[in-house]
Amino acid sequence: MYSFFTDRRKEGIGITIGEAVRRRILELCREHDISINALCNRSGVTQSTVNNIVSGRNNSTTVATVKKLCDGLGITIVDFFNSDLFLHLEQEIK
């Protein structure tokens, strides 16, 4: 059985911005039926950069990188952030 905290994290509540970006990239790749490698080729973002993002090693992705990934997916940056994942993020300042 999942705890309230686990259920909320699954929905994107109480996660960091880095985790939300990571999940959103993976979600969009699934929706567009595109591999990470193909996204890198289309967007001009290096494979190592995207691998670091989706593995969680990079938790501070730049807006410029997100924009390039959006370009590779053929979506706007507004489309990228138009997800419930970004509605209830953890407070970054502690």
C-alpha positions as CSV (number, residue, x, y, z in Angstrom):
1,M,0.0,0.0,0.0
2,Y,1.3,3.5,-0.9
3,S,1.6,6.2,1.7
4,F,0.0,9.6,1.1
5,F,3.5,11.0,0.3
6,T,4.2,8.3,-2.2
7,D,0.9,8.9,-4.0
8,R,1.4,12.6,-4.1
9,R,4.9,12.2,-5.5
10,K,3.6,9.9,-8.2
11,E,1.2,12.7,-9.2
12,G,4.0,15.3,-9.3
13,I,3.1,16.8,-6.0
14,G,6.1,17.6,-3.8
15,I,8.8,16.8,-6.4
16,T,11.7,19.0,-7.4
17,I,11.7,21.0,-10.6
18,G,14.6,18.8,-11.8
19,E,12.5,15.6,-11.2
20,A,9.5,17.2,-13.0
21,V,11.7,18.1,-16.0
22,R,13.1,14.6,-16.1
23,R,9.7,13.0,-16.0
24,R,8.3,15.4,-18.5
25,I,11.0,14.6,-21.1
26,L,10.5,10.9,-20.7
27,E,6.7,11.4,-20.9
28,L,7.0,13.5,-24.1
29,C,9.4,11.0,-25.7
30,R,6.8,8.2,-25.1
31,E,3.9,10.4,-26.4
32,H,5.9,11.3,-29.6
33,D,7.2,7.7,-29.9
34,I,10.8,9.0,-30.0
35,S,13.9,7.6,-28.4
36,I,16.3,9.8,-26.3
37,N,18.9,9.3,-29.0
38,A,16.6,10.6,-31.7
39,L,15.6,13.5,-29.5
40,C,19.2,14.4,-29.1
41,N,19.8,14.3,-32.9
42,R,16.7,16.4,-33.6
43,S,17.4,19.0,-30.9
44,G,21.1,19.4,-31.1
45,V,21.5,18.6,-27.4
46,T,24.3,16.2,-26.6
47,Q,23.5,12.7,-25.6
48,S,25.5,13.1,-22.4
49,T,23.5,16.2,-21.4
50,V,20.1,14.5,-22.0
51,N,21.3,11.3,-20.3
52,N,22.3,13.3,-17.2
53,I,18.9,15.0,-17.1
54,V,16.8,11.8,-17.5
55,S,19.0,9.8,-15.1
56,G,18.7,12.5,-12.4
57,R,22.4,13.4,-12.3
58,N,21.5,16.9,-13.6
59,N,18.8,18.6,-11.5
60,S,19.3,22.1,-12.9
61,T,18.6,22.0,-16.6
62,T,18.7,25.4,-18.3
63,V,15.7,26.9,-20.0
64,A,17.8,27.1,-23.2
65,T,18.3,23.3,-23.1
66,V,14.5,22.7,-22.5
67,K,13.8,25.0,-25.4
68,K,16.1,23.0,-27.7
69,L,14.4,19.8,-26.6
70,C,11.0,21.3,-27.3
71,D,12.2,22.3,-30.8
72,G,13.3,18.7,-31.3
73,L,9.9,17.5,-30.3
74,G,8.1,20.1,-32.4
75,I,6.4,21.6,-29.4
76,T,6.4,25.0,-27.6
77,I,8.0,25.6,-24.3
78,V,4.5,26.4,-23.0
79,D,3.5,22.9,-24.1
80,F,6.4,21.5,-22.2
81,F,5.4,23.1,-18.9
82,N,1.7,22.5,-19.5
83,S,1.7,19.4,-17.3
84,D,0.4,18.6,-13.8
85,L,4.0,17.7,-12.9
86,F,4.7,21.4,-12.6
87,L,1.7,22.4,-10.5
88,H,2.9,21.6,-7.0
89,L,6.6,21.5,-6.9
90,E,8.7,21.4,-3.7
91,Q,9.9,24.7,-2.3
92,E,13.4,25.2,-3.7
93,I,14.5,27.7,-1.0
94,K,14.8,25.8,2.3
